[in-house]
């Protein structure tokens, strides 16, 4: 019985400590992944140069006051089609632009 109590005390102390360490280690990368791939800025510039597309930055204020930043990417020969790309929490707009080359105008929201 005494051994069971010691094991339970150790588990009750180590579980929160382990969860804290795991949360600190994983949390920063999941919640703030600003530089997932440092080469993405260069890859985006290369894609824009290769396709001769033009990138235009814009800001929009959401109803809750948050500022959303994005890019409008215009192909050299527009076809009046457009795509709105919205990334998730663990990515940024540079990760989306490599998906499309010059098939349509792109509005990418950060």
Helices and strands as residue ranges (DSSP letters): H 2-31, H 40-51, E 54-61, E 67-74, E 82-86, H 93-97, E 105-109
